[in-house]
């Protein structure tokens, strides 16, 4: 049986020139996206080089992860993995 994964992905090593819009555009061919967001420095508002993608379904997240992990995007080798849940 296939291992269940979250519908949320963590994307690291993104270019400083990546925008929320370009991140969504990159991941949209794999399915319906609920949210695409870059993490920004609170003082400068510049992207920190990582972000999160949340899909409607786990299957779409799995397809995106399989296709984009280890690919070169905007001159940078990016990594895509299942986002870890935050513990309180």
C-alpha atoms as an extended CHARMM CRD file, in Angstrom:
* protein
*
        88  EXT
         1         1  UNK       CA              0.0000000000        0.0000000000        0.0000000000  PROA      1               0.0000000000
         2         2  UNK       CA              1.2830000000        3.4790000000       -0.8680000000  PROA      2               0.0000000000
         3         3  UNK       CA              2.4260000000        5.6940000000        1.9520000000  PROA      3               0.0000000000
         4         4  UNK       CA              0.0740000000        8.6090000000        2.6220000000  PROA      4               0.0000000000
         5         5  UNK       CA              1.6550000000       12.0280000000        2.3860000000  PROA      5               0.0000000000
         6         6  UNK       CA              0.4500000000       15.4990000000        3.2360000000  PROA      6               0.0000000000
         7         7  UNK       CA             -1.0110000000       17.7520000000        0.5730000000  PROA      7               0.0000000000
         8         8  UNK       CA              1.4420000000       20.4590000000        1.7060000000  PROA      8               0.0000000000
         9         9  UNK       CA              4.9480000000       20.6230000000        0.2450000000  PROA      9               0.0000000000
        10        10  UNK       CA              8.0650000000       22.4580000000        1.4120000000  PROA      10              0.0000000000
        11        11  UNK       CA             10.1880000000       23.9410000000       -1.3830000000  PROA      11              0.0000000000
        12        12  UNK       CA             13.7610000000       25.0010000000       -0.6140000000  PROA      12              0.0000000000
        13        13  UNK       CA             16.7080000000       26.6680000000       -2.3750000000  PROA      13              0.0000000000
        14        14  UNK       CA             14.4970000000       28.9830000000       -4.4220000000  PROA      14              0.0000000000
        15        15  UNK       CA             15.9970000000       31.9450000000       -6.2640000000  PROA      15              0.0000000000
        16        16  UNK       CA             15.7760000000       35.3590000000       -4.6010000000  PROA      16              0.0000000000
        17        17  UNK       CA             13.8600000000       36.4520000000       -7.7090000000  PROA      17              0.0000000000
        18        18  UNK       CA             11.0630000000       33.8910000000       -7.2240000000  PROA      18              0.0000000000
        19        19  UNK       CA              7.6640000000       35.4690000000       -6.5280000000  PROA      19              0.0000000000
        20        20  UNK       CA              4.4700000000       34.0140000000       -5.0540000000  PROA      20              0.0000000000
        21        21  UNK       CA              2.9990000000       34.1810000000       -8.5580000000  PROA      21              0.0000000000
        22        22  UNK       CA              5.9120000000       32.3720000000      -10.2480000000  PROA      22              0.0000000000
        23        23  UNK       CA              5.9100000000       29.7220000000       -7.5020000000  PROA      23              0.0000000000
        24        24  UNK       CA              2.2000000000       29.0740000000       -8.0910000000  PROA      24              0.0000000000
        25        25  UNK       CA              2.7830000000       29.0050000000      -11.8620000000  PROA      25              0.0000000000
        26        26  UNK       CA              5.5870000000       26.4580000000      -11.4930000000  PROA      26              0.0000000000
        27        27  UNK       CA              3.4620000000       24.0510000000       -9.4410000000  PROA      27              0.0000000000
        28        28  UNK       CA              0.0340000000       24.5820000000      -11.0610000000  PROA      28              0.0000000000
        29        29  UNK       CA              0.4410000000       22.0160000000      -13.9110000000  PROA      29              0.0000000000
        30        30  UNK       CA              0.2770000000       19.2340000000      -11.3090000000  PROA      30              0.0000000000
        31        31  UNK       CA             -3.1360000000       20.0490000000       -9.8300000000  PROA      31              0.0000000000
        32        32  UNK       CA             -5.3960000000       22.4790000000       -8.0080000000  PROA      32              0.0000000000
        33        33  UNK       CA             -3.4070000000       24.6450000000       -5.5730000000  PROA      33              0.0000000000
        34        34  UNK       CA             -4.9980000000       25.9460000000       -2.3670000000  PROA      34              0.0000000000
        35        35  UNK       CA             -2.0570000000       28.1390000000       -1.3930000000  PROA      35              0.0000000000
        36        36  UNK       CA              1.4130000000       29.0790000000       -2.6360000000  PROA      36              0.0000000000
        37        37  UNK       CA              3.4960000000       31.2650000000       -0.3670000000  PROA      37              0.0000000000
        38        38  UNK       CA              7.0820000000       32.3400000000        0.0070000000  PROA      38              0.0000000000
        39        39  UNK       CA              8.5170000000       32.9760000000        3.4420000000  PROA      39              0.0000000000
        40        40  UNK       CA              9.8330000000       36.5190000000        3.6900000000  PROA      40              0.0000000000
        41        41  UNK       CA             12.1960000000       38.3430000000        5.9950000000  PROA      41              0.0000000000
        42        42  UNK       CA              9.9780000000       40.4380000000        8.2980000000  PROA      42              0.0000000000
        43        43  UNK       CA             12.2340000000       43.4950000000        8.1170000000  PROA      43              0.0000000000
        44        44  UNK       CA             13.2260000000       43.6110000000        4.4320000000  PROA      44              0.0000000000
        45        45  UNK       CA             10.2560000000       41.6920000000        2.9510000000  PROA      45              0.0000000000
        46        46  UNK       CA             12.7130000000       39.8600000000        0.6910000000  PROA      46              0.0000000000
        47        47  UNK       CA             12.0930000000       36.1270000000        0.1210000000  PROA      47              0.0000000000
        48        48  UNK       CA             14.2100000000       33.8110000000        2.2820000000  PROA      48              0.0000000000
        49        49  UNK       CA             14.5510000000       31.1990000000       -0.4780000000  PROA      49              0.0000000000
        50        50  UNK       CA             11.8990000000       28.7430000000        0.6270000000  PROA      50              0.0000000000
        51        51  UNK       CA              8.1420000000       28.4050000000        0.5980000000  PROA      51              0.0000000000
        52        52  UNK       CA              5.1120000000       26.1690000000        0.8640000000  PROA      52              0.0000000000
        53        53  UNK       CA              2.6440000000       24.8030000000       -1.6750000000  PROA      53              0.0000000000
        54        54  UNK       CA             -0.6590000000       23.3270000000       -0.5330000000  PROA      54              0.0000000000
        55        55  UNK       CA             -2.6400000000       21.2020000000       -2.9760000000  PROA      55              0.0000000000
        56        56  UNK       CA             -6.2690000000       20.1280000000       -2.8430000000  PROA      56              0.0000000000
        57        57  UNK       CA             -5.1870000000       16.4700000000       -2.9990000000  PROA      57              0.0000000000
        58        58  UNK       CA             -2.2950000000       14.3170000000       -1.8410000000  PROA      58              0.0000000000
        59        59  UNK       CA             -2.0010000000       12.7610000000       -5.3090000000  PROA      59              0.0000000000
        60        60  UNK       CA             -1.3520000000       16.1670000000       -6.8870000000  PROA      60              0.0000000000
        61        61  UNK       CA              1.2730000000       16.9230000000       -4.2230000000  PROA      61              0.0000000000
        62        62  UNK       CA              2.9460000000       13.5640000000       -4.8790000000  PROA      62              0.0000000000
        63        63  UNK       CA              3.0680000000       14.2300000000       -8.6570000000  PROA      63              0.0000000000
        64        64  UNK       CA              4.5890000000       17.6860000000       -8.1420000000  PROA      64              0.0000000000
        65        65  UNK       CA              7.1580000000       16.4100000000       -5.6650000000  PROA      65              0.0000000000
        66        66  UNK       CA              8.2010000000       13.5830000000       -7.9640000000  PROA      66              0.0000000000
        67        67  UNK       CA              8.4870000000       15.8890000000      -10.9930000000  PROA      67              0.0000000000
        68        68  UNK       CA             10.1420000000       18.9660000000       -9.4670000000  PROA      68              0.0000000000
        69        69  UNK       CA             12.4170000000       17.6770000000       -6.6980000000  PROA      69              0.0000000000
        70        70  UNK       CA             16.0210000000       18.1060000000       -7.8300000000  PROA      70              0.0000000000
        71        71  UNK       CA             15.1570000000       20.2580000000      -10.8600000000  PROA      71              0.0000000000
        72        72  UNK       CA             16.8890000000       23.4850000000      -11.8190000000  PROA      72              0.0000000000
        73        73  UNK       CA             14.5390000000       26.4730000000      -11.6620000000  PROA      73              0.0000000000
        74        74  UNK       CA             15.7600000000       30.0390000000      -12.3190000000  PROA      74              0.0000000000
        75        75  UNK       CA             19.3330000000       28.7570000000      -12.2260000000  PROA      75              0.0000000000
        76        76  UNK       CA             18.9210000000       27.0940000000       -8.8090000000  PROA      76              0.0000000000
        77        77  UNK       CA             18.6620000000       23.4150000000       -7.8920000000  PROA      77              0.0000000000
        78        78  UNK       CA             15.4390000000       23.1970000000       -5.8690000000  PROA      78              0.0000000000
        79        79  UNK       CA             14.2930000000       20.5570000000       -3.4100000000  PROA      79              0.0000000000
        80        80  UNK       CA             10.6620000000       19.6180000000       -2.8570000000  PROA      80              0.0000000000
        81        81  UNK       CA              9.5960000000       17.5110000000        0.1060000000  PROA      81              0.0000000000
        82        82  UNK       CA              6.5660000000       16.8820000000        2.2530000000  PROA      82              0.0000000000
        83        83  UNK       CA              6.1190000000       19.7020000000        4.7740000000  PROA      83              0.0000000000
        84        84  UNK       CA              6.5520000000       18.6540000000        8.3690000000  PROA      84              0.0000000000
        85        85  UNK       CA              3.6580000000       19.4070000000       10.6890000000  PROA      85              0.0000000000
        86        86  UNK       CA              4.3060000000       22.0960000000       13.2440000000  PROA      86              0.0000000000
        87        87  UNK       CA              4.3560000000       20.9310000000       16.8410000000  PROA      87              0.0000000000
        88        88  UNK       CA              3.0940000000       23.2010000000       19.5870000000  PROA      88              0.0000000000
